[in-house]
Amino acid sequence: LAERQKAAQPEPVSTGSKRVRVTGNIS
């Protein structure tokens, strides 16, 4: 899980939908 989270952080905030999808576990 940490690896996916780290990969999602570098991505821009504009991809909020994608970020939430990757960090769906936190939601």
C-alpha positions as CSV (number, residue, x, y, z in Angstrom):
1,L,0.0,0.0,0.0
2,A,2.8,2.4,0.8
3,E,4.2,2.1,-2.7
4,R,0.9,3.0,-4.3
5,Q,0.4,5.9,-2.0
6,K,3.9,7.2,-2.7
7,A,3.2,7.0,-6.5
8,A,0.0,8.9,-6.1
9,Q,1.6,11.7,-4.2
10,P,3.9,12.8,-7.1
11,E,0.8,13.1,-9.3
12,P,-0.7,16.6,-9.7
13,V,-3.8,17.4,-7.6
14,S,-5.7,18.1,-10.8
15,T,-6.0,14.3,-11.0
16,G,-8.1,14.2,-7.8
17,S,-10.3,11.5,-9.2
18,K,-7.3,9.3,-10.0
19,R,-5.7,10.0,-6.7
20,V,-8.8,9.1,-4.8
21,R,-9.1,5.9,-6.8
22,V,-5.5,4.9,-6.0
23,T,-5.9,5.9,-2.3
24,G,-9.4,4.4,-2.2
25,N,-8.2,2.4,0.8
26,I,-7.9,5.6,2.9
27,S,-11.3,6.8,1.9
